[in-house]
Amino acid sequence: FPSHDKYVANFARILPNTSISYHVNAAKVKLLNLESFRSYSARESLFSSAFNKPNFELLVYRPSDDDPGYSDNALKKLQEAFTELEDFADRHEMRIEAFQTPQNAAMRLIEKEAA
């Protein structure tokens, strides 16, 4: 995990025209890994201050909703899968953030670290 006092992230991907359920389940495992790390870090006081608790987030690569490389039906299934993942994250008090390029993910990491 890239981590710092302010931010801890993990990465996943969801791709249409593949086994979307496999990707969703793999992303759920990564969210649970983050949740375990959050619990462990709280028990072990890994972060410098109780007032400086980091945000835990899963960055998920997914094609954009208007990607011409996929059919409307494939993109609809992708959105449904992403919504399922968001609901799972909410139940575990975690965040997920979609990105379409490695540059988007890198900018998210930089922004969160600078915040």
C-alpha positions in Angstrom: 0.0 0.0 0.0 1.2 3.5 -0.7 0.8 5.0 2.8 1.6 8.1 4.8 0.2 9.8 7.9 -2.6 11.3 5.7 -3.5 8.7 3.1 -3.4 4.9 2.5 -4.3 3.5 -0.9 -4.7 0.2 -2.7 -5.4 -0.4 -6.4 -7.8 -2.6 -8.4 -9.4 -2.7 -11.8 -12.7 -3.6 -13.3 -12.9 -4.3 -17.0 -15.9 -5.0 -19.2 -16.1 -8.0 -21.5 -14.2 -10.1 -18.9 -15.3 -11.8 -15.8 -16.5 -8.7 -14.0 -17.5 -10.7 -10.9 -13.8 -11.8 -10.6 -12.6 -8.2 -10.7 -15.3 -7.1 -8.2 -14.4 -9.8 -5.8 -10.7 -9.1 -6.1 -11.4 -5.4 -5.4 -13.5 -6.4 -2.4 -10.6 -8.4 -1.0 -8.3 -5.3 -1.5 -10.9 -3.2 0.4 -10.9 -5.8 3.2 -7.1 -5.7 3.2 -7.3 -1.9 3.7 -9.8 -2.4 6.5 -7.5 -4.9 8.2 -4.6 -2.5 7.9 -6.7 0.3 9.3 -7.6 -1.8 12.3 -4.1 -3.0 12.8 -2.7 0.5 12.5 -5.2 1.8 15.1 -4.2 -0.9 17.6 -0.5 -0.5 17.0 -0.6 3.3 16.9 1.3 3.3 13.6 0.4 6.9 12.7 1.9 9.8 14.4 -1.2 11.3 16.0 -4.7 10.3 17.0 -5.9 13.5 15.4 -4.1 12.8 12.1 -6.0 9.6 11.1 -5.3 8.8 7.4 -8.0 8.3 4.8 -8.1 4.8 3.4 -9.1 4.4 -0.3 -9.2 2.0 -3.1 -8.3 3.4 -6.5 -10.1 1.5 -9.2 -9.1 1.5 -12.9 -12.2 1.4 -15.1 -12.9 2.6 -18.6 -15.0 5.8 -18.9 -18.7 5.5 -19.4 -18.4 6.6 -23.0 -15.4 4.5 -24.0 -16.0 3.6 -27.7 -14.1 0.3 -27.3 -17.1 -1.3 -25.4 -20.8 -1.8 -26.1 -23.4 0.1 -24.2 -24.5 -3.2 -22.6 -20.9 -3.9 -21.4 -20.6 -0.3 -20.0 -23.9 -0.7 -18.2 -22.7 -3.9 -16.6 -19.5 -2.2 -15.7 -21.4 0.6 -14.0 -23.5 -1.9 -12.1 -20.4 -3.6 -10.9 -18.8 -0.4 -9.8 -22.0 0.6 -7.9 -21.9 -2.8 -6.1 -18.3 -2.1 -5.1 -19.2 1.4 -3.9 -21.9 -0.1 -1.7 -19.5 -2.6 -0.3 -17.0 0.1 0.4 -19.7 2.2 2.2 -20.6 -0.7 4.4 -17.0 -0.9 5.5 -16.6 2.8 5.9 -14.1 3.0 3.0 -13.8 5.1 -0.1 -13.3 4.1 -3.7 -12.3 6.4 -6.5 -12.4 5.5 -10.2 -9.6 6.5 -12.6 -9.1 6.0 -16.3 -5.4 6.6 -16.7 -2.3 6.0 -14.6 -1.8 9.8 -14.6 -5.3 10.2 -13.0 -4.3 7.8 -10.3 -0.9 9.5 -9.7 -2.6 12.9 -9.4 -5.1 11.5 -6.9 -2.2 10.2 -4.8 -0.4 13.5 -5.0 -3.5 15.5 -4.1 -4.4 13.3 -1.1 -0.8 13.4 0.2 -0.7 17.2 -0.1 -4.1 17.7 1.6 
